[in-house]
């Protein structure tokens, strides 16, 4: 039987390794009682825990270490322009030198900048983002790789999800399931924004 040739590979060194993960807008509380939004694209779930990866230089990293609470807001693909509006913004003032060098600016109110609507959470202090179809209220379980106030390196933060909210339009009525034909998360792929394509199939555990 004829076997097709194997793909030809080359060795490369990309500047970043964002190979394709959902965007998460992490809301946290600043020390002065205002809310911050941190866009991240390094997050993964295991049962009721979600592990976050983010730079130590951001205000969100400091807030997560101090306040120990957050909301993980998952934007749909049609919100990419709103996400991009806050991509250059940091809540840390003064702006850390490494962030200033690549174009970050201090912005106190990222909700206004991005055109997002703040709505109260039920189990944590940080607000939810009304426009995001999926929202996880969570608390911090552990922090690895940094100290409060650090401006170098990255943090790995394990959170426990306490409550989940979803737009009714993306749920299957009468169930706790997301209608995956109607939910298109915003994906970050090598610093480009994408939505999801047509469904290819499902795992045997999809209905559980």
C-alpha positions in Angstrom: 0.0 0.0 0.0 1.3 3.4 -0.9 2.1 5.6 2.1 2.1 9.4 1.6 5.4 11.2 2.4 5.8 12.5 5.9 5.7 16.3 6.4 9.1 18.0 6.1 10.1 19.7 9.4 12.4 22.6 10.1 13.9 23.7 13.5 12.7 27.2 14.5 13.0 29.5 17.5 9.7 31.6 17.8 9.9 34.7 19.9 6.9 33.5 21.9 5.1 30.2 22.4 1.4 31.2 22.4 0.5 28.2 20.2 -3.3 28.8 20.6 -5.1 29.3 23.9 -8.3 31.1 24.9 -8.0 34.7 26.1 -9.0 35.3 29.7 -9.8 38.7 31.1 -8.8 38.4 34.8 -10.6 40.9 37.0 -9.0 41.7 40.4 -9.2 44.4 43.1 -6.7 47.2 43.4 -5.6 48.3 46.9 -7.7 51.5 46.5 -10.9 49.5 45.9 -11.1 49.9 42.2 -11.1 47.0 39.7 -8.4 46.0 37.3 -8.6 43.9 34.1 -5.6 41.7 33.1 -5.8 40.1 29.6 -3.9 36.8 29.7 -3.7 33.8 27.3 -2.0 31.2 29.6 -4.6 29.3 31.5 -5.7 25.7 31.8 -8.3 23.8 33.8 -8.2 20.6 35.9 -11.5 19.7 37.5 -12.5 22.8 39.5 -9.0 24.4 39.5 -7.7 26.8 36.8 -4.0 27.5 36.7 -2.9 31.0 35.4 0.4 32.1 34.0 1.1 35.8 33.9 4.0 38.3 34.1 5.0 39.5 37.6 5.2 43.1 36.4 1.5 43.6 36.0 -0.9 45.0 38.5 -3.1 41.9 38.2 -0.2 39.8 39.5 0.1 42.0 42.6 -3.6 42.0 43.1 -3.9 38.2 42.9 -1.2 37.8 45.5 -2.6 40.4 47.9 -6.4 40.0 47.4 -6.4 36.3 46.6 -9.6 36.6 44.6 -10.5 37.1 40.9 -13.0 36.5 38.2 -11.9 34.7 35.0 -13.9 36.3 32.2 -13.8 34.5 28.8 -14.6 36.8 25.9 -16.2 35.5 22.7 -14.4 36.0 19.4 -16.5 39.0 18.4 -15.0 41.0 21.4 -11.5 40.9 20.1 -11.4 44.6 19.3 -12.5 45.5 22.9 -9.7 43.2 24.2 -7.1 44.8 22.0 -8.1 48.3 23.3 -6.8 47.4 26.7 -3.9 45.3 25.5 -1.4 48.1 25.9 -2.7 49.3 29.3 -1.3 48.5 32.7 -2.8 49.3 36.1 0.6 49.5 37.7 1.8 53.1 38.3 4.5 54.0 37.7 4.8 51.7 34.6 7.6 49.2 35.1 10.5 50.0 32.7 10.3 46.7 30.8 6.6 47.4 30.1 7.2 51.0 29.1 9.8 50.0 26.6 7.3 47.9 24.6 4.6 50.5 24.7 2.5 50.0 27.8 0.8 53.0 29.4 -0.9 53.4 32.8 -4.7 53.3 32.6 -6.7 53.5 35.8 -10.0 52.5 34.3 -9.7 49.6 31.8 -13.5 49.0 31.9 -14.1 52.4 30.2 -11.1 52.0 27.9 -12.3 48.7 26.6 -16.0 49.5 26.6 -16.7 46.8 29.2 -19.5 46.7 31.7 -18.8 45.8 35.4 -21.4 43.6 37.2 -21.1 42.3 40.8 -19.8 38.9 41.5 -21.6 36.7 44.0 -18.7 35.0 46.0 -15.7 37.3 45.5 -15.0 41.1 45.5 -13.7 41.6 41.9 -16.5 42.3 39.4 -17.5 40.2 36.4 -17.5 41.5 32.8 -21.0 41.5 31.5 -20.1 41.2 27.9 -18.1 38.0 28.4 -20.3 34.9 27.8 -18.5 32.8 30.4 -17.3 33.9 33.9 -15.6 31.9 36.7 -15.5 33.4 40.1 -12.4 32.1 41.8 -10.0 32.3 44.8 -6.2 31.8 44.8 -5.0 28.5 46.2 -1.3 28.9 45.6 1.3 31.2 44.0 4.6 30.1 42.5 7.5 32.0 41.2 7.4 35.5 42.7 6.8 37.8 45.6 4.3 40.7 46.1 5.7 43.8 44.4 8.1 41.8 42.1 8.5 43.2 38.5 10.5 40.5 36.9 9.7 37.0 35.7 6.4 35.1 35.7 4.0 33.7 38.2 2.0 30.5 38.1 -1.2 30.9 40.1 -3.5 28.1 41.0 -7.1 29.1 41.5 -10.2 27.3 42.7 -13.4 28.1 40.8 -16.3 28.9 43.2 -19.1 29.9 40.9 -19.7 29.8 37.1 -21.9 32.2 35.1 -22.8 31.8 31.4 -24.9 33.8 29.0 -28.2 31.9 28.6 -27.7 32.0 24.8 -24.7 29.6 25.0 -26.3 27.1 27.3 -28.4 24.0 26.6 -31.8 24.7 28.2 -32.5 22.5 31.3 -28.9 21.3 31.6 -25.5 22.5 33.0 -23.9 22.1 29.5 -22.5 24.8 27.2 -23.9 24.7 23.7 -20.6 24.4 21.8 -22.3 25.2 18.5 -23.0 28.7 19.9 -19.9 29.3 22.0 -16.9 30.7 20.1 -14.1 31.7 22.5 -11.5 34.2 21.5 -8.2 32.5 20.8 -4.7 34.0 20.9 -2.4 32.2 18.4 1.1 33.5 18.1 -0.1 37.0 18.9 -3.0 36.9 16.5 -6.7 36.7 17.4 -8.9 33.9 16.1 -12.3 32.4 16.7 -13.2 28.7 16.5 -14.1 26.9 13.3 -16.6 24.2 12.6 -16.8 21.4 15.2 -14.9 18.3 14.1 -16.3 15.9 16.7 -16.5 15.2 20.4 -14.9 13.1 23.0 -16.8 10.2 24.6 -17.0 12.2 27.8 -18.7 15.3 26.2 -22.2 14.5 27.7 -21.1 13.8 31.2 
